[in-house]
């Protein structure tokens, strides 16, 4: 199996067990945030309660990030109808991110990050 796919599966399991309270302190939830998408919508992490959510902090200049995005797109397209959510979060400007999203066919939401959310 492709190492990237195995990594995505492991990350998904980690996110699922952490968000369901089985990975850490029972009943804990990730800290909620609300960010703007490139499409101008307000997106909150809490909008996806009960779903498996992968939060990807990335940048257009980051080589490993650029290599993983096609795998995230493929993974998202395969499992989105089963409830998988991927949120790509970056600190870069909207125009740069929008151009990159279009040229790389990113189909999952790309959000305009803040330093607070990255921390």
Secondary structure, 3 states (H helix, E strand, C coil): CCHHHHHHHHHHHHHHHHHCCCCCCCCCCCCCCEEEECCCCEEEHHHHCCCCEEEEECCCCCHHHHHHHHHHHHHHHHHHHHCCEEEEEECCCHHHHHHHHHHCCCCCEEEECCHHHHC
